[in-house]
Amino acid sequence: MNMKKTGILMMAIAALAIASAGFAGDRQGPRIYVKESNFDFGTVSPGSQPEHIFEIKNVGDEVLDIQRVQPT
């Protein structure tokens, strides 16, 4: 291969590498959004079963995998 073709090929490879790195940098990954992170039930009567629904949303661009939740 002559020098001119080699130079053009190297520039094309460099341009492709730079472009693909830019696209990879745009990814955020999974990002959790919780509107309210805690809730106070106040005084709970014995025998009652209080409930509260927490709204959880993935605002990222990849799958959010929630593996464990525990009360405080």
Backbone bond lengths (Angstrom), bond angles and torsions (degrees), N, CA, C in turn:
res aa  C-N    CA-C-N  psi(-1)  N-CA   C-N-CA  omega(-1)  CA-C   N-CA-C  phi
1 M - - - 1.453 - - 1.529 107.63 -
2 N 1.316 116.67 137.57 1.459 117.99 -178.45 1.532 110.75 -81.33
3 M 1.288 117.33 168.53 1.473 123.53 -174.57 1.528 112.35 -61.97
4 K 1.343 117.31 -37.47 1.457 120.72 -178.48 1.529 110.18 -64.85
5 K 1.344 116.64 -46.45 1.463 120.82 179.60 1.521 110.73 -65.61
6 T 1.325 117.34 -38.57 1.459 121.43 178.85 1.526 110.32 -64.13
7 G 1.315 117.08 -42.21 1.461 121.60 178.74 1.518 111.74 -63.22
8 I 1.329 116.76 -43.96 1.465 121.27 179.32 1.529 109.84 -64.58
9 L 1.319 116.59 -42.46 1.461 120.69 179.07 1.525 110.70 -62.57
10 M 1.317 118.38 -43.36 1.463 122.07 179.54 1.532 111.08 -64.14
11 M 1.337 117.72 -40.10 1.461 120.73 178.05 1.520 110.84 -65.95
12 A 1.322 117.13 -39.54 1.461 120.78 178.80 1.524 110.63 -64.44
13 I 1.323 117.32 -42.19 1.462 121.18 178.65 1.528 110.36 -64.62
14 A 1.323 117.36 -42.65 1.467 121.32 179.35 1.529 110.61 -63.54
15 A 1.332 117.04 -43.11 1.466 120.82 179.70 1.525 110.72 -63.34
16 L 1.315 117.12 -41.52 1.461 121.54 178.59 1.523 110.63 -64.47
17 A 1.318 117.69 -41.89 1.467 121.64 179.40 1.526 110.89 -63.61
18 I 1.317 117.05 -42.22 1.459 121.15 179.83 1.528 110.43 -66.71
19 A 1.323 117.34 -42.81 1.464 121.25 179.98 1.523 111.39 -64.32
20 S 1.320 117.93 -43.24 1.461 120.08 -178.76 1.526 110.73 -69.50
21 A 1.314 118.94 -32.56 1.460 121.59 176.87 1.522 110.46 -65.88
22 G 1.327 117.23 -35.69 1.458 121.18 177.63 1.513 111.77 -64.75
23 F 1.324 117.61 -40.89 1.457 120.77 178.83 1.515 110.93 -67.26
24 A 1.305 118.66 -40.41 1.464 121.84 179.35 1.522 110.59 -64.78
25 G 1.316 118.08 -31.93 1.453 121.82 -179.86 1.520 113.27 -71.57
26 D 1.327 117.68 -18.52 1.452 121.56 179.69 1.526 112.35 -76.44
27 R 1.295 118.25 -14.58 1.466 121.00 -177.82 1.521 110.22 -73.89
28 Q 1.321 115.13 140.05 1.456 121.27 179.23 1.521 111.21 -101.45
29 G 1.314 116.69 -29.58 1.455 120.82 -171.33 1.513 108.61 84.08
30 P 1.319 117.90 -174.23 1.460 119.97 178.16 1.525 110.44 -71.99
31 R 1.326 116.77 139.63 1.464 121.18 176.80 1.517 108.60 -137.82
32 I 1.309 116.14 122.08 1.464 120.68 -177.79 1.530 110.13 -88.05
33 Y 1.329 115.26 140.78 1.458 121.61 173.76 1.520 106.70 -127.96
34 V 1.324 116.33 124.14 1.462 122.23 177.61 1.524 106.71 -122.93
35 K 1.333 115.74 119.38 1.462 119.94 -176.18 1.528 111.27 -59.99
36 E 1.309 116.79 -47.85 1.468 121.31 175.43 1.526 107.78 -129.28
37 S 1.311 116.37 124.72 1.462 119.98 -174.33 1.525 113.38 -89.79
38 N 1.340 117.72 -10.55 1.461 119.65 174.76 1.517 109.55 -147.06
39 F 1.311 115.28 162.45 1.460 121.54 -178.72 1.521 107.87 -148.25
40 D 1.316 118.00 131.46 1.461 122.87 179.91 1.526 108.78 -100.59
41 F 1.324 116.38 116.67 1.457 120.89 178.92 1.522 112.06 -76.38
42 G 1.312 116.95 -11.15 1.461 119.39 -177.25 1.524 109.39 72.65
43 T 1.324 116.80 -147.22 1.464 121.24 178.67 1.526 108.90 -81.19
44 V 1.330 115.64 126.66 1.464 121.20 -179.11 1.514 108.59 -111.40
45 S 1.338 116.48 127.19 1.460 121.72 179.55 1.518 110.39 -70.82
46 P 1.340 117.39 143.17 1.466 120.02 177.00 1.533 110.64 -57.77
47 G 1.315 116.17 137.85 1.459 121.57 178.78 1.528 114.03 87.97
48 S 1.323 118.00 -14.27 1.471 119.15 179.21 1.525 109.50 -80.69
49 Q 1.313 115.59 159.07 1.461 121.37 179.41 1.527 108.83 -125.36
50 P 1.306 116.07 83.03 1.474 118.61 -178.66 1.529 111.20 -67.99
51 E 1.313 115.02 149.51 1.467 121.49 179.24 1.515 109.71 -132.27
52 H 1.315 114.57 151.34 1.462 120.87 171.38 1.522 107.37 -151.73
53 I 1.301 117.40 137.65 1.464 121.66 179.49 1.527 109.20 -102.72
54 F 1.316 115.11 123.51 1.461 121.09 175.03 1.523 108.11 -96.54
55 E 1.305 116.31 128.03 1.458 120.71 177.91 1.521 108.83 -88.43
56 I 1.326 115.84 121.80 1.457 122.37 -179.10 1.514 107.74 -120.48
57 K 1.328 116.04 133.89 1.462 120.43 -177.21 1.528 109.36 -134.35
58 N 1.310 115.93 140.72 1.455 121.43 173.69 1.524 107.57 -92.03
59 V 1.324 116.94 112.03 1.461 121.17 179.61 1.529 111.68 -101.59
60 G 1.323 116.52 8.38 1.458 121.54 177.67 1.513 111.03 -89.92
61 D 1.313 115.93 -170.71 1.456 120.36 -177.67 1.527 113.18 -115.66
62 E 1.333 116.53 16.49 1.456 121.50 173.19 1.518 108.51 -134.32
63 V 1.311 117.27 168.93 1.461 122.74 -176.83 1.530 110.21 -65.12
64 L 1.332 115.73 132.50 1.463 122.27 175.49 1.517 107.12 -97.87
65 D 1.319 117.05 119.71 1.456 122.40 -178.22 1.521 108.82 -110.74
66 I 1.336 116.60 105.34 1.456 121.21 178.41 1.525 106.61 -89.74
67 Q 1.313 116.80 113.56 1.459 120.82 -173.84 1.523 112.93 -98.69
68 R 1.323 116.97 -24.65 1.456 118.22 -176.02 1.510 109.79 -152.70
69 V 1.333 116.68 139.73 1.455 123.21 175.44 1.516 106.37 -133.77
70 Q 1.332 116.50 136.94 1.458 118.48 177.63 1.518 109.87 -139.32
71 P 1.326 116.81 144.30 1.463 120.35 178.51 1.523 110.25 -75.94
72 T 1.328 115.39 160.36 1.455 119.38 176.84 1.503 110.78 -103.67
